[in-house]
Amino acid sequence: MSPKSIAVINFKGGVGKTTVTWSLGNIISQNTDLEVLMLDLDPQMSLTEAIGLNESTGHLDDKFGKWYEKSLKHRLTIYDALEVFKKAGQNFKFPVGFETIYQIDEQLHFVPSVEELYWLDLDGFEGKNVKDFIRQFLGKITNSANLPKYELFLFDCSPSFSLLTYSVLSCCDLILIPVNPDYFGSRGLSLVLNSLQKRIEPYPFPKIAVFMNKAKIYGGLLTNEVQFYMREVKRLCADISKENNIEVKFLESTIRESVGLKRAINEGQLPRELVREFEQLWRECAEYLK
């Protein structure tokens, strides 16, 4: 079976896409036999920082820091790969190995972001020259004899429509959109979906799934406010699917608000109360991907 790819995206900041990306990677790698590769394509580097930073010292973790410096020194980052691709095009040759991919644990690996991605859209890259980059980059990883046979790729995308986001969305299997239960979260969803349709066409349109993230719980139940916005978002997904003839599925999984989730990434362990919720989210995603 060919590997599947999920792009976690929302053009509104603060919705929790980074923690969702890591939490799914963590749950899948621990509870299944799938080999998972996460890729941080966000210039803000939130996932890279959460994985690599030692909170007690304020510096990069010793193991990750040494690996990261080596990757930068040898020019084997994802940005370096993109620069080679820009010049080579279809003759793209880049030695993707464990100097580009960091091993978090046996089944969960990671391609970090770099500061140079901040300037990507200003460096003269054109959309048509970048569109096939992620497809070819993943192809090199998949066909490498020196890397695991990854069965799932998870992308933490930029909160803006960058060239790398364009490249990911041109080849991914599922766009996963976390939405917060608030007025701007629900209103912004229609803008995200309409923008995606305009930007991706005329390329094959991937499946889209939307779910409620950072939901408030009171007395063990979702608050009335959360339930209201869930109904609104579910209705919106149905309306957009019908009006635009695209597949947008509202997932029943709901992830509760948790102040300790970002720290959990650094420690490598999900808070106990979130484990079952992310397991359910993954089950819905896996079923939808079939």
Secondary structure, DSSP 4 states (H G I P E B T S, - for coil): -PPEEEEE--SSTTS-HHHHHHHHHHHHHHHSS--EEEEE--TT-HHHHHHHEETTTTEE-HHHHHHHHHHHHTT-SHHHHHHHHHHHGGG-----STTTSEESSSSEEEE---GGGGGGGGTT--HHHHTTHHHHHHHHHHH-TTS----EEEEE--SS--HHHHHHHTT-SEEEEEE-SSHHHHHHHHHHHHHHHHHHTTSPPPEEEEEEEEE-EETTEE-HHHHHHHHHHHHHHHHHHHHHT--EEEEEEEEEP-TTHHHHHHHT---HHHHHHHHHHHHHHHHHH-
